[in-house]
Each structure stands twice: as C-alpha cells, then as structure tokens.
Amino acid sequence: MRTPSMLRGRIRIAFALALAFGVSGCESLEKLNIFDTKKPLPGQRQQVFPGGVPGVEDKAPLVQPSNSNVSLGAAPTLKPE
C-alpha cells in the first residue's frame, strides 16, 4: 500500500523530470535569464594586438624542462620481506 507521502514524492520527481526534458528542448535559454541586464557597449570593436602579442611566438614549440631527456629506466622491483 502506498502512502500519500510516497505518492507525493514520485509526483514531484515526475514533474521535475518533465520540466527538465521540456527545458532541454528549448533552442536558446538566453532570453530566460532575468539576471542578465548588461547591454553591449556601442561602438566598433578593434583588435588590441592586430599582429599578435609582442614577444610571443605562437608558432614556436613550447620550451621543455631541462630534465626532460633524463632516462627513467626500468621501474624498481620490490623484494618481499
């Protein structure tokens, strides 16, 4: 026999799942955000560094640490006591 509290809990779970599936079907939820009151500033957007950041080479490989070529060798084996 089901008690009313068990039935009420299952109804809440079913309602939450239905709400989650309904909202996930929305294409965009941006319009539902009531806390987003910022408007984009007017004007034209321009790059700060049009040729890239000075002093940074984006095509150069990353510098490896000085000990990156150390041979690790075989893993040490533990001797039973």
TAHU-V396989 format. One record per backbone hydrogen bond with DSSP energy under -1.0 kcal/mol. CO is the residue of the C=O (numbers start at 1). NH is the residue of the N-H. E is the energy in kcal/mol with one decimal. If there is no record, write none. Layout:
((CO NH E) (CO NH E))
This chain:
((3 7 -2.0) (4 8 -2.5) (5 9 -1.9) (6 10 -2.0) (7 11 -2.1) (8 12 -2.0) (9 13 -2.1) (10 14 -2.5) (11 15 -2.5) (12 16 -2.5) (13 17 -2.5) (14 18 -2.4) (15 19 -2.4) (16 20 -2.5) (17 21 -2.6) (18 22 -2.1) (19 23 -2.4) (20 24 -2.2) (23 26 -1.5) (29 32 -1.0) (35 37 -1.3) (49 52 -1.6) (53 56 -1.7) (65 68 -1.6) (67 70 -1.2))
